[in-house]
Amino acid sequence: MRLPPFLLVTALLAAPQLAAQKPISVAGIRSLTFGAVLPGVPRVISRTDAANAGQFDISGAKNAGIQLTFTLPSVMTGPAGATMPITFSGSDAGYSPPSTITSQVAFDPSQPFPTSLDKNGRASVFIGATAHPAPAQRAGSYTGTLTLTVVYFP
């Protein structure tokens, strides 16, 4: 069925104007760092450790809804393919709308976390973990990749 032209024009004129949306920005600020790890001695990094916890800063529309989801490694890889287990506890991630490490809401990094940006459109996410070196752990530098996915609901 074909609409008469004047009805189509009326419908287009009545359509609501869409406001410009502010794009989301996610920046890795600081990597999660374990520093020197002793063989056989677990090394715990708290999400509130200002020198070693990982940090991501997020900015977008004021009060916009977001969902945070981590993809977490189970091992770090080192020299000659050596691996070192890494674990994340149920409170190893923290969310801070004022973007400060001292004011966080803890959450489980293995579960999606729905929340929102603050009145300025900002927030920070912090992450800690535990490295579990074996008693005969090979010396050297170990790395792993964790990914933060942010779903944005402006």
Summary of the structure (lengths in Angstrom):
residues: 154
radius of gyration: 22.1
end to end distance: 36.3
largest distance: 81.1
contacts: 409
relative contact order: 0.28
helix: 8%
strand: 38%
